[in-house]
């Protein structure tokens, strides 16, 4: 009987420790350069070089891209709430970002504007981007499963 009680106590102690642990969100901050030799690019991707500077402050993560000389910025709050991330003449891009284990997952959908009406495109899956950091913190991987593209960035 004492073996059973001891076993139950140990199981409860270990499960309490496991339940109390949370996965730390990785810090993607820094300057990252696209490594085309490690990346899997789609055939029509003409990107020659890309640098991404990432800032992660006050629960917001900002991506500053410089791709073949063109600059752009994307900002996300990884709390799972949808937010308009880009306004265009043709509509709005709405994205929601969240941490899933140690990966940053961004799901984006498009709302198309027609004069005097706003139409939500239905039946389409959101565009999903998944960002993960290698265990050594020296490589950042951006996967877009729908396009079968995997971009690998080296830390500078």
N, C-alpha and C positions, 0 to 999 in steps of 0.2 A: 504493500500500500504506500509506503514512503517513497518507493521508486516512482510511482505514478504521480504523486504530489510534487516530487522534485522535477520530474519531466515536464509537468504542466507549468510549474513556476518558471522553468528555463524557457519554454516556448513563449510564455507571456512576456518575459523579460526581453527576449530577442525580437518578438513581433512589435513590442512597444517601441523599441529602438528604431526598427525599420519604419514604423508608421510615423515616427517623429521626424525622420529625415526627409528633407525636401531636396529636389534636384536643383542645384545652383544654376542660374542662367549664366551662360558664358558671356564674356565681355568681348565683343567683336571690334571694339575701338581700335583705330589705327589706320595705317595706309596699306592697301592691298593692291597687288598688280596681277592682272590676268596672266596665267601661264597656259598659253594655247596648246603646248605640247602635252600637258596633263589633262586638258579639257576635252570634252566631247561636244563639238559644235555641229549644228545642223548644216547641211550642204549650202544653203542659201545665206548663212551668216557670213558677212563680209568684214566683221570686226578684226582690225589689225592689232590694236592694243587698247587696253582699258585699265584705268586706275580708279579705285574706290576708296574714299576716305570715310570712315564710319565713326560717328560720335554717338555714345550711349550715355545720356545724362537725364537725370530726373525722370526715369521710366520712359523716355522717348528715345527712339533710335533713328538716326538720320544718316542716309546714304548720299554722299556727294560723288557723282560719277563724272569721269572725264573719259569719253569714248571717242577715239579717232579725232580728237580736238574739240568735240562738242561736250558741253557741260550740262548736267541736270542734277536735280536734288529730289529725293523722296524721303518723307518723314512718316514714321509709324509709332503708335503707342500700343505696345503688345499686351493689351488687356482683353482682347476678343470682341471689342465693340466695333461695329462698322462705322467708318468715317469716309467722307469725300476726300480722296487723295489727289485728284486731278480734275480740273474743269476744262472742258474742251468745247469748241463750237458745236460739235456733234453730240455732246452729252457729258456725263460725269463718270469717273471711275471711282467706285467705292471699294475700300479695302478694309479688311479686319486682320489684325496681326495678333498672334498669341505664341507663347512658348509651349511646345509639346515636348516634354522631357527636356533635352538640351538643344533642341532645334527651334529656330524661329520660323514659323509658318505664316505666310501671308496669302490670304485668299482675296482675289479681286474680281468684281463684277462690273459690267458696263450698263449704264442707263442711257438710252439714245433719246435725244431731243428732236422732236418734230415740231415745227411752228404751231404754237397754241396747244401743245400736248407734250407730256413726258411719257415715254414708253419704256417699261422694263422688259429687257430681253429675257424671256423665260425659256426653260427647257435646256439652257446651256449651262454647263458646269462652270464654276468659277475658275479663273486662272490661279493655279497654286504654285507658289514659290517656297522652297524649303532651303534654309541656310543652316549649315552646321560647321562647327569648328573642329579641326583634327585634335586628337588627344594632346599633341605637343604644342598646340596653339600657334603653329607656324603656317597652317594652311586653312583656308576658308573655302567651303564648297557650297555652291549655289545650284540647286537642282530645280528644274522645271519639268516634272514628270510627263506632262501632256506633250511637250515638245521633244522629249527624250534628250534634252540638252543638259550637260553638266559642266558648269564653269568652275574652274579651280583657280584660286587666287593665292599668291604667296605673300606673306607678311614682309613689309619693308622695314 
